[in-house]
Amino acid sequence: MGPLWPLFFMDPKLLDQKIREDFRVFLTLVWRELDLPKPTRAQLCIAEYLQHGPKRLQIQAFRGIGKSWITASFVLWTLYLDPDKKIMVVSASKERADNFSIFCQKLLSEIDWLNHLLPTSDDQRWSRISFDVGPAKPHQAPSVKSAGITSQLTGSRAHLLVLDDCESVNNSATDAQREKLLQLVTEVESILTPDEDSRICFLGTPQTSYSIYTKLAQRSYRPFVWPARYPEDIGQYEGLLAPQLEEDLAEGRAEAGQPTDTRFGDLDLTAREAAMGRSNFQLQFQLNTTLSDAERFPLKFEDLIVTPLGDECAERYAWSSDPRYLLKDQNPVGLPGDRFYSPMFIEEGMVPYSETVCSVDPSGKGTDETCAIILSQSNGYIFVRDMRAYRDGYSDETLSSIVRLAKRYKATRLVIEENFGGGMASELFKRHISHQQAGMDIENVRAISRKEERILDTLEPVLNQHKLVMDPKVIDYDHKSNPDQPPERRLEYMLQYQLSRMCRESGAIKHDDRVDCLSQGVRYFTDAMAISAHKQMAMRRHEEWSAMMYAFENDPRQATDALAKGLTFKSIKTQSSTKIWDW
């Protein structure tokens, strides 16, 4: 801001007082020494939050705003106030953390009024991994130390912890990676000294809605979110948007879509969005995890039709995501804003299901489930009628229970993945089918493609066409299953969680038994429906060709005009009417 620049002409003692009182003054002076433009309002707001924010804080700001440089200046300001403070800088990689430290050293070396913080004796450290400031008292710990998040951090001590972009694409792509990363970040707490003014500052960009930043926010790490444009819907930020931006919108000083920082104009941001794609822009510049996740995770609850199912089904169900049809009594565990909806319309009159099967996904390892899902098909719809999951592998009790379930729903076939055990599961099931006189066949299916791609390629088209109908009791069972597990573990085993978090990255979720079982059953029907659809298409082509020939025989001119316009012949009038086709 302009009013801060005349501070250079103050009396040195008064200026020193101003520097100590306000980090923004220090930042402004450093910016001038580096021959940088004046700090923007956005940068000064970040600086203010660093100084006056809570003991544990996050700063989520768009790429290029300079949050790392601002925080490096904050590290030096902290040492300017008290040279005996100990600071640790942690990043996703050791190289990035070292670069942060090197930048701090560069500022100390090149800015005259910071030279007094340079080491004054050979006993003091001065390397890229750690350095001391001159006025600091001798201590085992350096003034500033840099480390990668995977480094050995225990045993260190710090008054100020700066975690700069600890979460990256490479270390947070899967649930297992995020869990490991969160554990490493949690261990940082042990490094912090017990002093009242000790602080932890996270700088970064969340990769998904289940990033460590999201979970840290639930652990009292208060985020300060500054996107590149004023958002269309501030509700997406769940009250974490920078208060200055909220006030601008509320008081009419800005409109949605306008840039939030004067260094980035509208044309600049538009060009960046065009170059990097909408989803990446939303993630890196708008910090909008809802939209980025919506594109990354394509399986949506809202595309389902949720309604009670009986022994028969309707011929047609009309899908809708109108709020009037929102199932408020359901508590989904999907991404933010994704909910279950009942159908807008169900055609009167019931018809029997064309076929019913029981899809079975045998457990492959100790923590996996054996899952069984009852699915039926009729008139292009696939119905998910019931589900059971078991934790005891191939026990007789489990096998018998699955057969009873299938028999109760009059399933004519068990569809079983044979990848595990080379078809052993099928052989085990035969005895129980015979014993219960269930009278059903077994169809072994073998998975060839990668699991994540197979699941998405099967379920996404069916959901997008709103052809998957689910009984709410499946959702209820999903919620109530695994009551002996802690909440976070129970979540991982739920079909809802697996469905909504499935993406194309290998190992995207830790447990996928239920969603894999669902996709297996759906794929059984879609393969059959594809064959049927091919036959129907051939029949329609024959009918269309016959209709076209009839039209040319009766009125060639109008038939030619119709073809030129790209129209098709839907039906044929056999009466004496001059119009022998309907458009």
DODO-983241 format. One line per 10 residues: number of its first residue (from 1); their letters; for each residue y, z negated, x negated of C-alpha. Coordinates in pm, whole numbers, plus 50000, padded with zeros to 5 digits. Example, Ala and Ser with C-alpha at 12.3 -4.5 7.8 and 13.67 -1.06 7.14 Angstrom:
1	AS	49550 49220 48770; 49894 49286 48633
This chain:
1	MGPLWPLFFM	50000 50000 50000; 50351 50085 49883; 50495 49731 49897; 50247 49617 49632; 50364 49857 49361; 50696 49683 49283; 50491 49382 49173; 50486 49537 48827; 50850 49448 48786; 50810 49078 48869
11	DPKLLDQKIR	50846 48792 48627; 50506 48762 48444; 50447 48405 48564; 50525 48497 48923; 50305 48805 48894; 50020 48594 48756; 50056 48364 49055; 50043 48661 49295; 49733 48795 49120; 49557 48462 49154
21	EDFRVFLTLV	49649 48428 49520; 49557 48780 49635; 49277 48998 49500; 49452 49301 49653; 49734 49256 49401; 49483 49252 49115; 49312 49564 49254; 49643 49746 49290; 49737 49675 48931; 49396 49788 48803
31	WRELDLPKPT	49421 50109 49007; 49758 50184 48848; 49625 50121 48499; 49345 50370 48568; 49603 50622 48687; 49443 50631 49028; 49628 50686 49357; 49748 50378 49538; 49465 50187 49707; 49423 50306 50062
41	RAQLCIAEYL	49427 50079 50362; 49048 50102 50380; 49012 49991 50018; 49254 49704 50064; 49068 49588 50377; 48744 49584 50178; 48921 49387 49905; 49046 49136 50159; 48694 49089 50298; 48557 49033 49949
51	QHGPKRLQIQ	48810 48757 49891; 48808 48584 50229; 48468 48679 50369; 48180 48434 50418; 47956 48288 50148; 47697 48558 50222; 47837 48897 50313; 47761 49268 50329; 47993 49563 50284; 47870 49884 50441
61	AFRGIGKSWI	48120 50161 50373; 48085 50538 50356; 48000 50721 50036; 48298 50785 49810; 48525 50512 49941; 48500 50330 49608; 48326 50008 49714; 48145 49975 49379; 48469 50012 49181; 48644 49768 49412
71	TASFVLWTLY	48363 49516 49362; 48368 49567 48983; 48736 49475 48995; 48643 49174 49208; 48398 49061 48939; 48676 49070 48680; 48920 48899 48915; 48666 48619 48958; 48650 48579 48578; 49030 48605 48558
81	LDPDKKIMVV	49050 48301 48786; 48770 48110 48613; 48621 48247 48287; 48330 48003 48310; 48185 48166 48622; 47846 48335 48584; 47791 48665 48761; 47481 48878 48809; 47485 49243 48921; 47161 49375 49076
91	SASKERADNF	47094 49736 49182; 46799 49949 49291; 46764 50069 48932; 46841 49905 48601; 47052 50209 48505; 47281 50172 48806; 47328 49800 48741; 47408 49872 48375; 47667 50134 48478; 47836 49871 48692
101	SIFCQKLLSE	47847 49637 48394; 47973 49912 48159; 48258 49991 48399; 48363 49625 48391; 48362 49633 48010; 48570 49952 48015; 48836 49782 48228; 48851 49483 47994; 48889 49708 47690; 49148 49952 47827
111	IDWLNHLLPT	49377 49729 48033; 49613 49535 47807; 49666 49236 48036; 49287 49190 48060; 49226 49203 47686; 49231 48823 47667; 48893 48830 47844; 48729 49025 47559; 48483 48829 47339; 48656 48640 47059
121	SDDQRWSRIS	48358 48556 46837; 48040 48716 46708; 47839 48454 46893; 47946 48599 47227; 47741 48875 47391; 47870 49228 47442; 47605 49476 47556; 47537 49688 47860; 47289 49435 47999; 47508 49128 47949
131	FDVGPAKPHQ	47843 49025 47811; 48067 48719 47776; 48439 48685 47831; 48642 48531 47548; 48769 48213 47716; 48420 48118 47846; 48261 47801 47712; 47933 47851 47521; 47648 47878 47768; 47289 48000 47781
141	APSVKSAGIT	47378 48243 48060; 47619 48533 47994; 47939 48579 48192; 47804 48903 48347; 47442 49017 48354; 47298 49337 48504; 46944 49389 48629; 46731 49615 48843; 46593 49470 49166; 46238 49490 49031
151	SQLTGSRAHL	46333 49304 48710; 46232 48946 48642; 46518 48765 48811; 46381 48414 48843; 46515 48170 48586; 46866 48317 48593; 47166 48140 48744; 47486 48283 48888; 47794 48171 49084; 47844 48523 49216
161	LVLDDCESVN	47564 48767 49296; 47655 49132 49353; 47373 49346 49494; 47493 49705 49470; 47285 49962 49664; 46959 49772 49620; 46805 49973 49900; 46750 50340 49826; 46547 50622 49976; 46286 50579 49705
171	NSATDAQREK	46220 50209 49766; 46253 50184 50146; 46068 50480 50298; 45775 50280 50432; 45717 49945 50596; 45529 49825 50288; 45815 49923 50058; 46075 49758 50281; 45868 49442 50302; 45840 49428 49924
181	LLQLVTEVES	46211 49497 49882; 46307 49227 50129; 46088 48980 49943; 46260 49069 49614; 46603 49036 49770; 46510 48703 49927; 46417 48569 49582; 46778 48626 49478; 46872 48317 49677; 46706 48102 49409
191	ILTPDEDSRI	46945 48242 49147; 47259 48125 49325; 47406 47800 49193; 47450 47518 49445; 47829 47517 49404; 48038 47526 49721; 48218 47845 49616; 47902 48035 49512; 47862 48368 49692; 47629 48665 49745
201	CFLGTPQTSY	47778 49011 49812; 47566 49307 49926; 47703 49660 49896; 47508 49946 50041; 47406 50190 50309; 47119 50110 50549; 46845 50371 50552; 46689 50281 50890; 46735 50033 51170; 46472 49821 51000
211	SIYTKLAQRS	46637 49829 50658; 46683 49512 50460; 47052 49520 50556; 46961 49492 50922; 46731 49200 50853; 46984 49034 50623; 47238 49049 50905; 46993 48839 51106; 46991 48591 50818; 47364 48516 50821
221	YRPFVWPARY	47471 48794 50582; 47773 48907 50781; 47827 49287 50753; 48165 49459 50730; 48111 49821 50843; 48368 50091 50763; 48260 50446 50867; 48443 50767 50768; 48551 50846 51126; 48648 50622 51413
231	PEDIGQYEGL	48326 50604 51617; 48281 50745 51966; 48087 50434 52071; 48168 50112 51889; 47880 49948 52074; 47641 50126 51835; 47768 49894 51562; 47680 49580 51761; 48008 49402 51688; 47988 49460 51310
241	LAPQLEEDLA	48254 49733 51287; 48550 49637 51069; 48789 49445 51299; 49085 49656 51178; 48917 49969 51316; 48832 49802 51645; 49195 49694 51682; 49320 50046 51605; 49107 50188 51886; 49186 49908 52131
251	EGRAEAGQPT	49561 49932 52075; 49577 50311 52079; 49671 50363 51713; 49368 50585 51659; 49126 50800 51856; 48752 50848 51820; 48670 51113 51561; 48979 51060 51345; 48925 50983 50973; 48953 50615 50884
261	DTRFGDLDLT	49071 50672 50526; 49367 50888 50423; 49178 51029 50123; 48931 51205 50350; 49087 51450 50594; 48927 51600 50902; 48853 51934 50734; 48699 51756 50434; 48468 51547 50652; 48378 51847 50868
271	AREAAMGRSN	48284 52046 50557; 48073 51756 50428; 47893 51728 50762; 47822 52103 50762; 47690 52090 50405; 47469 51782 50433; 47357 51807 50796; 47443 51594 51097; 47178 51329 51044; 47262 51271 50678
281	FQLQFQLNTT	47632 51262 50760; 47572 51008 51034; 47376 50797 50790; 47586 50827 50475; 47932 50854 50624; 47917 50709 50974; 47667 50435 50887; 47517 50507 51227; 47154 50407 51198; 47094 50464 51568
291	LSDAERFPLK	47152 50838 51545; 46985 50882 51211; 46678 50696 51329; 46678 50888 51654; 46637 51205 51455; 46401 51060 51199; 46176 50896 51459; 46117 51160 51729; 45880 50971 51963; 46092 50812 52237
301	FEDLIVTPLG	46000 50572 52517; 46255 50740 52741; 46048 51061 52736; 45754 50879 52894; 45697 50850 53266; 45597 50491 53345; 45439 50427 53683; 45131 50246 53823; 44820 50463 53825; 44518 50441 54053
311	DECAERYAWS	44190 50623 54093; 44383 50938 54189; 44713 51089 54081; 44999 51291 54227; 45027 51660 54154; 45384 51628 54027; 45604 51359 53871; 45976 51420 53822; 46109 51265 53500; 46453 51114 53471
321	SDPRYLLKDQ	46649 50897 53228; 46907 50808 53490; 46996 50435 53466; 46886 50398 53829; 46526 50445 53718; 46541 50211 53420; 46255 49960 53415; 46457 49645 53356; 46155 49414 53364; 46005 49585 53059
331	NPVGLPGDRF	46113 49465 52715; 46052 49752 52473; 46033 49704 52097; 46158 50052 52010; 46478 50163 51844; 46809 50041 51987; 46889 50193 52326; 46542 50339 52387; 46397 50216 52719; 46121 50284 52971
341	YSPMFIEEGM	46193 50473 53296; 46006 50519 53621; 45980 50868 53775; 46263 50999 53988; 46019 51160 54227; 45645 51155 54292; 45502 51429 54509; 45324 51304 54820; 44950 51344 54844; 44700 51237 54581
351	VPYSETVCSV	44440 51442 54398; 44149 51339 54174; 44183 51350 53796; 44037 51662 53640; 43875 51464 53358; 43878 51113 53212; 43787 51020 52855; 43792 50712 52637; 43953 50772 52299; 43817 50543 52027
361	DPSGKGTDET	43964 50486 51682; 43716 50278 51479; 43856 50024 51234; 43854 50141 50876; 43944 49823 50690; 43972 49449 50737; 44317 49423 50891; 44282 49734 51109; 44192 49733 51477; 43928 49920 51666
371	CAIILSQSNG	44124 50071 51951; 44009 50223 52282; 44242 50404 52525; 44152 50548 52865; 44318 50884 52932; 44293 51126 53222; 44425 51476 53279; 44540 51665 53586; 44776 51954 53657; 44922 51958 53304
381	YIFVRDMRAY	44989 51582 53292; 44808 51338 53065; 44772 50986 53201; 44741 50674 52981; 44560 50436 53213; 44439 50143 53002; 44405 50019 52647; 44208 49761 52450; 44218 49664 52082; 43961 49463 51887
391	RDGYSDETLS	43973 49287 51550; 43601 49251 51483; 43518 49605 51375; 43175 49728 51490; 43036 49418 51648; 42799 49459 51941; 43047 49273 52158; 43323 49522 52076; 43105 49829 52129; 42969 49694 52454
401	SIVRLAKRYK	43319 49608 52578; 43445 49961 52507; 43155 50119 52694; 43215 49887 52992; 43583 49985 52989; 43498 50356 52983; 43238 50315 53259; 43482 50126 53480; 43722 50423 53471; 43436 50675 53514
411	ATRLVIEENF	43504 50834 53178; 43270 51123 53110; 43318 51125 52735; 43386 50903 52435; 43614 51081 52188; 43553 50919 51848; 43703 50982 51508; 43415 51035 51269; 43610 51027 50940; 43510 50669 50879
421	GGGMASELFK	43140 50608 50827; 43037 50972 50866; 42969 50946 51238; 42810 50601 51216; 43023 50476 51506; 42878 50741 51738; 42523 50637 51658; 42607 50274 51729; 42769 50364 52061; 42466 50562 52184
431	RHISHQQAGM	42257 50248 52215; 42518 50070 52426; 42575 50376 52647; 42203 50392 52712; 42173 50018 52772; 42455 50022 53029; 42339 50353 53179; 42696 50475 53142; 42599 50841 53143; 42873 50970 52917
441	DIENVRAISR	42878 51213 52628; 43013 51153 52279; 43248 51397 52110; 43314 51344 51741; 43649 51467 51614; 43742 51500 51252; 44097 51460 51126; 44198 51722 50870; 44578 51710 50837; 44780 51412 50715
451	KEERILDTLE	44783 51135 50975; 45159 51111 51027; 45197 51485 51077; 44892 51497 51304; 45026 51224 51531; 45375 51372 51559; 45255 51729 51605; 45037 51610 51894; 45259 51362 52075; 45609 51502 52028
461	PVLNQHKLVM	45563 51825 52232; 45390 51638 52517; 45663 51374 52527; 45941 51631 52505; 45793 51805 52809; 45764 51467 52988; 45396 51524 53050; 45273 51182 52934; 45242 50928 53216; 45168 50566 53129
471	DPKVIDYDHK	45056 50278 53345; 45282 49971 53292; 44973 49754 53245; 44922 49931 52910; 45266 49808 52805; 45190 49459 52935; 44865 49446 52740; 45051 49567 52434; 45289 49272 52455; 45018 49012 52517
481	SNPDQPPERR	44768 49123 52254; 44720 48942 51924; 44868 48611 52046; 44728 48437 51736; 44948 48641 51502; 45302 48543 51396; 45577 48743 51576; 45644 48994 51296; 45271 49064 51250; 45214 49094 51623
491	LEYMLQYQLS	45491 49352 51636; 45323 49573 51376; 45002 49596 51582; 45178 49701 51904; 45149 50058 52032; 45520 50056 52116; 45619 49965 51764; 45384 50222 51609; 45497 50494 51849; 45870 50442 51794
501	RMCRESGAIK	45850 50399 51412; 45623 50693 51339; 45779 50952 51110; 45649 51219 50874; 45667 51007 50560; 45330 50910 50418; 45245 50549 50498; 45543 50523 50734; 45396 50220 50910; 45145 49963 50793
511	HDDRVDCLSQ	44924 49970 51104; 44882 50286 51312; 44551 50233 51491; 44687 50235 51845; 44919 50532 51811; 44650 50725 51622; 44401 50651 51901; 44655 50769 52160; 44726 51093 51976; 44352 51158 51936
521	GVRYFTDAMA	44299 51133 52314; 44607 51342 52391; 44496 51604 52139; 44157 51631 52312; 44334 51732 52633; 44607 51946 52477; 44346 52156 52297; 44170 52213 52629; 44501 52274 52805; 44599 52527 52538
531	ISAHKQMAMR	44285 52728 52611; 44355 52704 52982; 44719 52799 52929; 44611 53106 52730; 44392 53220 53020; 44672 53155 53270; 44917 53348 53054; 44684 53644 53043; 44650 53626 53421; 45030 53610 53467
541	RHEEWSAMMY	45078 53908 53239; 44827 54104 53446; 45005 54006 53768; 45343 54095 53621; 45218 54431 53505; 45073 54506 53848; 45399 54401 54014; 45601 54624 53781; 45378 54925 53851; 45407 54863 54224
551	AFENDPRQAT	45787 54846 54193; 45809 55175 54005; 45591 55345 54263; 45816 55231 54548; 46167 55238 54395; 46182 55369 54036; 46564 55341 54010; 46580 54974 54101; 46276 54901 53886; 46442 55066 53586
561	DALAKGLTFK	46764 54871 53645; 46565 54548 53665; 46392 54612 53335; 46724 54703 53168; 46865 54368 53278; 46565 54180 53142; 46451 54062 53485; 46091 53999 53575; 45895 54066 53888; 45793 53732 54036
571	SIKTQSSTKI	45616 53850 54351; 45541 54158 54555; 45642 54225 54913; 45367 54412 55087; 45564 54459 55406; 45774 54761 55489; 46082 54601 55334; 46276 54821 55094; 46298 54527 54851; 45953 54509 54711
581	WDW	46020 54240 54444; 46193 53901 54425; 46398 53801 54129
